[in-house]
Amino acid sequence: MIVIMGLVPTLCRTNISIYNSKRQRNYSNMNSTQNHGILVVDDYKDISYLVKFLLQKNGFDVYEFNDPTLALDYFKENAKKFGLIITDVMMPGMSGIELLVKIKEISPNIKSFLMTSFELDAIKSEIVKNALEISEIIQKPIPLKELVSSVKKHIELSII
């Protein structure tokens, strides 16, 4: 079990319906010619699953990978599905920055978030060195409400 920002998530793999007083937008049923899927990549399964679970709970179409090489292979075959990549920075085999460089060669306008528990200065220099455009850098522990809000903002911008 992991604790993020004072929450103790129950990691159960069930289909969840959300009811609230506001109309909820279902991002997974949008026009299939537009890219609204989210690719989540983190070598820690609990983190990637929690992010996937949280975003699916909010109506997003999310694909989760724990291996950046497998995520890249899947992306190459399905690039048109995706509007956003959320990846950890430090992973075995390929860093999140290396992954984003390769993904942006295929899909240059895709939105991207980096997640990290490391110092931001070193990461920012790597971003500049690779001439990457990053939409958000998320410092771990992950602020869950802010993550959902940022994802909604960037997916909404890609719809307009």
Secondary structure, DSSP 8 states (H G I E B T S, - for coil): ---BTTB-------------SS----GGGS-TTS--EEEEE-SSHHHHHHHHHHHHHTT--EEEES-HHHHHHHHHHHGGGEEEEEEES--SSS-HHHHHHHHHHH-TT-EEEEEESS-HHHHHHHHHHTT---SEEEESS--HHHHHHHHHHHHHHHH-
